[in-house]
Amino acid sequence: MTYLPPRAFETFSANYPEVPHILEHNLVGHPLAELEALAQLAERLPAKNIEYAYAKQPIGMVGKPPVPSISAADAIRNIDTAGCWVALTFIEQDPVYKALLLDVIEELRGAIEPKTGAIINPQSFVFISSPLAVTPYHFDPEHNILMQIRGHKVMTQFPADDSYYAPAQVHESYHTGGPRELQWRDEMIAGGRAFAIAPGQGLMVPVMAPHFVNNGPEVSVSLSITWRSEWSYAEGAAHAFNGVLRSIGLKPARPGRWPEQNRVKALGWRVLKKLHLK
């Protein structure tokens, strides 16, 4: 089965890796995305790979939200009334979901590798959400396509390279083990771009682009197809090295968005880690 029509590949190829865009996919109705299949997946996954919370969250969440008393599998089976969202992470641990991930990645390879080099560490996540759920403001280190399979949602994205939306110190903290949640201020909304996605549509999210998500009035199921590149790893390592420089009183320049702009700092961070100095 082909999961991306030719027009989707062309759209992705024209915009990847820096321009967010909507593309089509053929995953709607896939048996692995049915609620019972996902509930059984939740029962197979290690507990550390399951995140879930109450659906009604503020855009700016401080710390991790409280975990509902219902189990994640039961929340999925009753997601229409459970008032929760459930994130199943690193689902490629399960062979059948790994096969799906790799099939989609393979269809994209010809557009990815000429732009950002070899595909590194492909991973997948699935999000099952009750009506009107909110995923708070945060960023992620992967190249990401969010495939909407059931229901509707609106993701509001912000520029990935602007300190106004994610200060340098927050990047430095994240790349040395800190949280991915970001501080929200209502005035930032003017700089966001809202993307409404429906079943059969996917949304490309640039590396570290801050965003939050509002679900529509029905149950939502979304599948994230993600991968890393030398670019994404170099940018993260450069942010981490900047944290070291800042800790000794320096004011380092923000890393660039491409590997050649970050190679010296990335090498510095990797040397420190190899020497167990960080």
LUMKOL-176238 format. One record per residue (C-alpha): residue number from 1; residue in three letters; x, y, z. Coordinates in nm, 2 decimals. Each point is the difference from the previous one (the first is absolute). Example, Ala and Ser with C-alpha at 12.3 -4.5 7.8 and 13.67 -1.06 7.14 Angstrom:
REM LUMKOL-176238
+-----+---------+--------+--------+--------+
| num | residuo |     xx |     yy |     zz |
+-----+---------+--------+--------+--------+
|   1 |     ala |   1.23 |  -0.45 |   0.78 |
|   2 |     ser |   0.14 |   0.34 |  -0.07 |
+-----+---------+--------+--------+--------+
***
This chain:
REM LUMKOL-176238
+-----+---------+--------+--------+--------+
| num | residuo |     xx |     yy |     zz |
+-----+---------+--------+--------+--------+
|   1 |     met |   0.00 |   0.00 |   0.00 |
|   2 |     thr |   0.12 |   0.35 |  -0.08 |
|   3 |     tyr |  -0.06 |   0.24 |   0.29 |
|   4 |     leu |   0.08 |   0.33 |  -0.17 |
|   5 |     pro |  -0.15 |   0.10 |  -0.34 |
|   6 |     pro |   0.24 |   0.15 |  -0.25 |
|   7 |     arg |  -0.13 |   0.35 |   0.06 |
|   8 |     ala |   0.09 |  -0.03 |   0.38 |
|   9 |     phe |   0.36 |  -0.10 |  -0.09 |
|  10 |     glu |   0.03 |   0.30 |  -0.23 |
|  11 |     thr |  -0.14 |   0.24 |   0.27 |
|  12 |     phe |   0.23 |  -0.14 |   0.26 |
|  13 |     ser |   0.31 |   0.01 |  -0.22 |
|  14 |     ala |  -0.07 |   0.36 |  -0.09 |
|  15 |     asn |  -0.03 |   0.11 |   0.37 |
|  16 |     tyr |   0.22 |  -0.23 |   0.21 |
|  17 |     pro |   0.17 |   0.06 |   0.24 |
|  18 |     glu |  -0.08 |   0.36 |   0.11 |
|  19 |     val |  -0.35 |   0.09 |  -0.13 |
|  20 |     pro |  -0.30 |  -0.15 |   0.18 |
|  21 |     his |  -0.26 |  -0.12 |  -0.24 |
|  22 |     ile |  -0.30 |  -0.23 |  -0.03 |
|  23 |     leu |   0.02 |  -0.32 |  -0.22 |
|  24 |     glu |  -0.23 |  -0.29 |  -0.07 |
|  25 |     his |   0.03 |  -0.36 |   0.12 |
|  26 |     asn |  -0.19 |  -0.33 |  -0.03 |
|  27 |     leu |   0.01 |  -0.12 |   0.36 |
|  28 |     val |  -0.37 |   0.06 |   0.08 |
|  29 |     gly |  -0.16 |  -0.32 |   0.10 |
|  30 |     his |   0.33 |  -0.19 |   0.05 |
|  31 |     pro |  -0.07 |  -0.29 |   0.25 |
|  32 |     leu |   0.30 |   0.10 |   0.21 |
|  33 |     ala |  -0.16 |   0.33 |   0.07 |
|  34 |     glu |  -0.33 |  -0.14 |   0.13 |
|  35 |     leu |  -0.07 |   0.07 |   0.37 |
|  36 |     glu |   0.01 |  -0.37 |   0.11 |
|  37 |     ala |   0.33 |  -0.05 |  -0.18 |
|  38 |     leu |   0.14 |   0.30 |   0.17 |
|  39 |     ala |  -0.13 |  -0.10 |   0.34 |
|  40 |     gln |   0.17 |  -0.34 |  -0.04 |
|  41 |     leu |   0.32 |   0.18 |  -0.10 |
|  42 |     ala |  -0.02 |   0.20 |   0.32 |
|  43 |     glu |  -0.02 |  -0.33 |   0.19 |
|  44 |     arg |   0.31 |  -0.13 |  -0.17 |
|  45 |     leu |   0.22 |   0.31 |   0.03 |
|  46 |     pro |   0.22 |   0.07 |   0.30 |
|  47 |     ala |  -0.16 |   0.25 |   0.24 |
|  48 |     lys |   0.28 |   0.25 |  -0.06 |
|  49 |     asn |  -0.13 |   0.03 |  -0.36 |
|  50 |     ile |  -0.35 |   0.10 |   0.09 |
|  51 |     glu |  -0.09 |   0.36 |   0.08 |
|  52 |     tyr |  -0.35 |   0.11 |   0.07 |
|  53 |     ala |  -0.19 |   0.28 |   0.18 |
|  54 |     tyr |  -0.34 |   0.17 |   0.02 |
|  55 |     ala |  -0.11 |   0.15 |  -0.32 |
|  56 |     lys |  -0.06 |   0.35 |   0.13 |
|  57 |     gln |   0.35 |   0.15 |   0.04 |
|  58 |     pro |   0.12 |   0.36 |  -0.02 |
|  59 |     ile |   0.21 |   0.09 |  -0.30 |
|  60 |     gly |   0.29 |   0.09 |   0.23 |
|  61 |     met |   0.04 |  -0.30 |   0.23 |
|  62 |     val |   0.25 |   0.03 |   0.28 |
|  63 |     gly |   0.14 |  -0.35 |   0.07 |
|  64 |     lys |  -0.16 |  -0.32 |  -0.08 |
|  65 |     pro |  -0.38 |  -0.03 |   0.02 |
|  66 |     pro |  -0.16 |  -0.24 |   0.25 |
|  67 |     val |  -0.07 |  -0.35 |  -0.12 |
|  68 |     pro |  -0.36 |  -0.12 |   0.00 |
|  69 |     ser |  -0.10 |  -0.29 |   0.22 |
|  70 |     ile |  -0.13 |  -0.20 |  -0.30 |
|  71 |     ser |   0.26 |  -0.22 |  -0.18 |
|  72 |     ala |   0.13 |   0.12 |  -0.33 |
|  73 |     ala |  -0.15 |  -0.30 |  -0.18 |
|  74 |     asp |  -0.34 |   0.06 |   0.15 |
|  75 |     ala |   0.03 |   0.37 |  -0.08 |
|  76 |     ile |   0.05 |  -0.09 |  -0.36 |
|  77 |     arg |  -0.29 |  -0.24 |  -0.01 |
|  78 |     asn |  -0.22 |   0.27 |   0.15 |
|  79 |     ile |   0.17 |   0.30 |  -0.15 |
|  80 |     asp |  -0.33 |   0.16 |  -0.11 |
|  81 |     thr |  -0.10 |   0.05 |   0.36 |
|  82 |     ala |   0.32 |  -0.05 |   0.20 |
|  83 |     gly |   0.10 |   0.37 |  -0.02 |
|  84 |     cys |   0.37 |  -0.09 |  -0.06 |
|  85 |     trp |   0.27 |   0.00 |  -0.26 |
|  86 |     val |   0.24 |  -0.29 |  -0.03 |
|  87 |     ala |   0.34 |   0.00 |  -0.17 |
|  88 |     leu |   0.16 |  -0.33 |  -0.08 |
|  89 |     thr |   0.37 |   0.07 |  -0.06 |
|  90 |     phe |   0.27 |  -0.19 |  -0.19 |
|  91 |     ile |  -0.26 |  -0.24 |  -0.14 |
|  92 |     glu |   0.26 |  -0.14 |  -0.24 |
|  93 |     gln |   0.09 |  -0.24 |   0.29 |
|  94 |     asp |  -0.30 |  -0.20 |  -0.13 |
|  95 |     pro |   0.08 |  -0.18 |  -0.32 |
|  96 |     val |  -0.32 |   0.07 |  -0.19 |
|  97 |     tyr |   0.02 |   0.37 |   0.08 |
|  98 |     lys |   0.37 |   0.01 |  -0.09 |
|  99 |     ala |  -0.09 |  -0.14 |  -0.34 |
| 100 |     leu |  -0.26 |   0.27 |  -0.06 |
| 101 |     leu |   0.25 |   0.27 |   0.10 |
| 102 |     leu |   0.27 |  -0.13 |  -0.23 |
| 103 |     asp |  -0.24 |  -0.03 |  -0.29 |
| 104 |     val |  -0.10 |   0.36 |   0.03 |
| 105 |     ile |   0.37 |   0.12 |   0.05 |
| 106 |     glu |   0.10 |  -0.20 |  -0.31 |
| 107 |     glu |  -0.25 |   0.19 |  -0.21 |
| 108 |     leu |   0.15 |   0.33 |   0.12 |
| 109 |     arg |   0.37 |  -0.10 |  -0.02 |
| 110 |     gly |   0.05 |   0.15 |  -0.35 |
| 111 |     ala |  -0.11 |   0.34 |   0.13 |
| 112 |     ile |   0.17 |  -0.01 |   0.34 |
| 113 |     glu |   0.35 |  -0.11 |  -0.07 |
| 114 |     pro |   0.09 |   0.26 |  -0.27 |
| 115 |     lys |  -0.09 |   0.27 |   0.25 |
| 116 |     thr |   0.11 |  -0.12 |   0.34 |
| 117 |     gly |   0.21 |  -0.31 |  -0.06 |
| 118 |     ala |  -0.04 |  -0.35 |   0.13 |
| 119 |     ile |  -0.32 |  -0.08 |   0.20 |
| 120 |     ile |   0.10 |  -0.07 |   0.35 |
| 121 |     asn |  -0.20 |  -0.17 |   0.28 |
| 122 |     pro |  -0.35 |  -0.01 |  -0.16 |
| 123 |     gln |  -0.26 |  -0.01 |   0.28 |
| 124 |     ser |  -0.38 |   0.02 |   0.03 |
| 125 |     phe |  -0.25 |   0.13 |   0.25 |
| 126 |     val |  -0.38 |  -0.02 |   0.01 |
| 127 |     phe |  -0.24 |   0.24 |   0.17 |
| 128 |     ile |  -0.35 |  -0.09 |   0.10 |
| 129 |     ser |  -0.21 |   0.28 |   0.13 |
| 130 |     ser |  -0.34 |   0.07 |   0.14 |
| 131 |     pro |  -0.20 |   0.29 |  -0.15 |
| 132 |     leu |   0.13 |   0.35 |   0.06 |
| 133 |     ala |   0.33 |  -0.13 |   0.15 |
| 134 |     val |   0.30 |   0.24 |   0.01 |
| 135 |     thr |   0.36 |  -0.09 |  -0.04 |
| 136 |     pro |   0.20 |   0.28 |   0.17 |
| 137 |     tyr |   0.27 |   0.22 |  -0.16 |
| 138 |     his |   0.32 |  -0.19 |  -0.06 |
| 139 |     phe |   0.27 |  -0.09 |  -0.25 |
| 140 |     asp |   0.15 |  -0.33 |  -0.13 |
| 141 |     pro |   0.34 |  -0.09 |  -0.14 |
| 142 |     glu |  -0.11 |  -0.21 |  -0.29 |
| 143 |     his |  -0.10 |   0.06 |  -0.36 |
| 144 |     asn |  -0.37 |  -0.08 |   0.03 |
| 145 |     ile |  -0.31 |  -0.06 |  -0.21 |
| 146 |     leu |  -0.32 |  -0.02 |   0.20 |
| 147 |     met |  -0.24 |  -0.22 |  -0.18 |
| 148 |     gln |  -0.36 |   0.06 |   0.09 |
| 149 |     ile |  -0.20 |  -0.33 |  -0.02 |
| 150 |     arg |  -0.32 |   0.07 |   0.19 |
| 151 |     gly |  -0.16 |   0.33 |   0.11 |
| 152 |     his |   0.12 |   0.35 |  -0.05 |
| 153 |     lys |   0.26 |   0.22 |   0.18 |
| 154 |     val |   0.17 |   0.33 |  -0.04 |
| 155 |     met |   0.37 |   0.03 |   0.06 |
| 156 |     thr |   0.13 |   0.35 |   0.06 |
| 157 |     gln |   0.37 |   0.02 |  -0.10 |
| 158 |     phe |   0.26 |   0.27 |   0.07 |
| 159 |     pro |   0.34 |   0.08 |  -0.17 |
| 160 |     ala |   0.26 |  -0.26 |   0.10 |
| 161 |     asp |   0.29 |   0.25 |  -0.01 |
| 162 |     asp |  -0.14 |   0.29 |   0.20 |
| 163 |     ser |   0.10 |   0.04 |   0.37 |
| 164 |     tyr |  -0.32 |   0.19 |   0.07 |
| 165 |     tyr |  -0.19 |  -0.33 |  -0.01 |
| 166 |     ala |   0.26 |  -0.22 |   0.15 |
| 167 |     pro |   0.29 |   0.18 |   0.18 |
| 168 |     ala |   0.36 |  -0.13 |  -0.05 |
| 169 |     gln |   0.03 |  -0.11 |   0.36 |
| 170 |     val |  -0.31 |  -0.22 |  -0.04 |
| 171 |     his |   0.16 |  -0.18 |  -0.30 |
| 172 |     glu |   0.32 |  -0.04 |   0.20 |
| 173 |     ser |  -0.19 |  -0.15 |   0.29 |
| 174 |     tyr |  -0.20 |  -0.24 |  -0.22 |
| 175 |     his |   0.31 |  -0.13 |  -0.18 |
| 176 |     thr |   0.16 |  -0.08 |   0.33 |
| 177 |     gly |  -0.30 |  -0.19 |   0.15 |
| 178 |     gly |  -0.25 |   0.27 |   0.08 |
| 179 |     pro |  -0.37 |   0.00 |  -0.09 |
| 180 |     arg |  -0.15 |   0.07 |  -0.34 |
| 181 |     glu |  -0.29 |   0.21 |   0.13 |
| 182 |     leu |   0.03 |   0.37 |  -0.07 |
| 183 |     gln |  -0.11 |   0.31 |   0.18 |
| 184 |     trp |  -0.31 |   0.15 |  -0.16 |
| 185 |     arg |  -0.10 |   0.37 |  -0.02 |
| 186 |     asp |  -0.33 |   0.10 |  -0.16 |
| 187 |     glu |   0.17 |   0.27 |  -0.20 |
| 188 |     met |   0.19 |  -0.26 |  -0.20 |
| 189 |     ile |  -0.31 |  -0.12 |  -0.18 |
| 190 |     ala |   0.04 |   0.27 |  -0.26 |
| 191 |     gly |   0.31 |  -0.17 |  -0.13 |
| 192 |     gly |  -0.16 |  -0.34 |  -0.04 |
| 193 |     arg |  -0.13 |  -0.17 |  -0.31 |
| 194 |     ala |  -0.30 |  -0.22 |   0.05 |
| 195 |     phe |  -0.03 |  -0.32 |  -0.21 |
| 196 |     ala |  -0.33 |  -0.18 |   0.00 |
| 197 |     ile |   0.04 |  -0.37 |  -0.10 |
| 198 |     ala |  -0.27 |  -0.25 |  -0.07 |
| 199 |     pro |   0.01 |  -0.38 |  -0.05 |
| 200 |     gly |   0.22 |  -0.08 |  -0.30 |
| 201 |     gln |   0.22 |   0.30 |   0.05 |
| 202 |     gly |   0.35 |   0.03 |   0.16 |
| 203 |     leu |   0.19 |   0.30 |   0.13 |
| 204 |     met |   0.37 |   0.04 |  -0.02 |
| 205 |     val |   0.16 |   0.15 |   0.31 |
| 206 |     pro |   0.35 |   0.14 |  -0.03 |
| 207 |     val |   0.26 |  -0.11 |   0.26 |
| 208 |     met |  -0.05 |   0.19 |   0.33 |
| 209 |     ala |  -0.29 |   0.21 |  -0.13 |
| 210 |     pro |  -0.21 |   0.09 |   0.31 |
| 211 |     his |  -0.36 |  -0.10 |  -0.03 |
| 212 |     phe |  -0.32 |  -0.08 |   0.19 |
| 213 |     val |  -0.30 |  -0.20 |  -0.11 |
| 214 |     asn |  -0.38 |   0.03 |   0.04 |
| 215 |     asn |  -0.22 |  -0.30 |  -0.08 |
| 216 |     gly |  -0.33 |   0.04 |  -0.17 |
| 217 |     pro |  -0.34 |  -0.11 |   0.15 |
| 218 |     glu |   0.06 |  -0.37 |  -0.08 |
| 219 |     val |   0.24 |  -0.28 |   0.09 |
| 220 |     ser |   0.34 |   0.05 |  -0.17 |
| 221 |     val |   0.27 |  -0.25 |  -0.10 |
| 222 |     ser |   0.33 |   0.13 |  -0.14 |
| 223 |     leu |   0.32 |  -0.18 |  -0.10 |
| 224 |     ser |   0.33 |   0.18 |   0.01 |
| 225 |     ile |   0.27 |  -0.13 |  -0.24 |
| 226 |     thr |   0.33 |   0.14 |   0.12 |
| 227 |     trp |   0.37 |  -0.03 |  -0.08 |
| 228 |     arg |   0.33 |   0.18 |   0.09 |
| 229 |     ser |   0.28 |   0.13 |  -0.22 |
| 230 |     glu |   0.35 |   0.11 |   0.05 |
| 231 |     trp |  -0.14 |   0.35 |  -0.03 |
| 232 |     ser |  -0.24 |  -0.05 |   0.30 |
| 233 |     tyr |   0.26 |  -0.17 |   0.21 |
| 234 |     ala |   0.26 |   0.27 |  -0.08 |
| 235 |     glu |  -0.24 |   0.28 |   0.09 |
| 236 |     gly |  -0.09 |  -0.17 |   0.33 |
| 237 |     ala |   0.37 |  -0.06 |   0.09 |
| 238 |     ala |   0.08 |   0.36 |  -0.08 |
| 239 |     his |  -0.28 |   0.12 |   0.24 |
| 240 |     ala |   0.14 |  -0.23 |   0.27 |
| 241 |     phe |   0.35 |   0.14 |  -0.05 |
| 242 |     asn |  -0.14 |   0.35 |   0.02 |
| 243 |     gly |  -0.13 |  -0.09 |   0.34 |
| 244 |     val |   0.35 |  -0.09 |   0.11 |
| 245 |     leu |   0.13 |   0.33 |  -0.13 |
| 246 |     arg |  -0.28 |   0.19 |   0.17 |
| 247 |     ser |   0.08 |  -0.18 |   0.33 |
| 248 |     ile |   0.35 |   0.15 |   0.00 |
| 249 |     gly |  -0.12 |   0.35 |  -0.06 |
| 250 |     leu |   0.00 |   0.03 |  -0.38 |
| 251 |     lys |  -0.28 |   0.11 |  -0.22 |
| 252 |     pro |   0.01 |  -0.24 |  -0.30 |
| 253 |     ala |  -0.17 |   0.07 |  -0.33 |
| 254 |     arg |  -0.31 |  -0.21 |  -0.07 |
| 255 |     pro |   0.08 |  -0.30 |  -0.22 |
| 256 |     gly |  -0.10 |   0.01 |  -0.37 |
| 257 |     arg |  -0.25 |  -0.23 |  -0.16 |
| 258 |     trp |   0.24 |  -0.20 |  -0.22 |
| 259 |     pro |   0.28 |  -0.25 |   0.09 |
| 260 |     glu |   0.29 |   0.21 |  -0.14 |
| 261 |     gln |  -0.10 |   0.29 |   0.22 |
| 262 |     asn |   0.02 |  -0.22 |   0.31 |
| 263 |     arg |   0.29 |  -0.24 |  -0.06 |
| 264 |     val |   0.25 |   0.16 |   0.24 |
| 265 |     lys |  -0.23 |   0.03 |   0.29 |
| 266 |     ala |  -0.15 |  -0.35 |  -0.07 |
| 267 |     leu |   0.35 |  -0.15 |   0.00 |
| 268 |     gly |   0.08 |   0.18 |   0.33 |
| 269 |     trp |  -0.31 |  -0.15 |   0.17 |
| 270 |     arg |   0.07 |  -0.34 |  -0.14 |
| 271 |     val |   0.36 |   0.01 |   0.13 |
| 272 |     leu |  -0.12 |   0.11 |   0.35 |
| 273 |     lys |  -0.25 |  -0.29 |   0.01 |
| 274 |     lys |   0.26 |  -0.25 |  -0.12 |
| 275 |     leu |   0.24 |   0.12 |   0.27 |
| 276 |     his |  -0.29 |  -0.03 |   0.25 |
| 277 |     leu |   0.03 |   0.37 |   0.09 |
| 278 |     lys |  -0.37 |   0.05 |  -0.07 |
+-----+---------+--------+--------+--------+
***
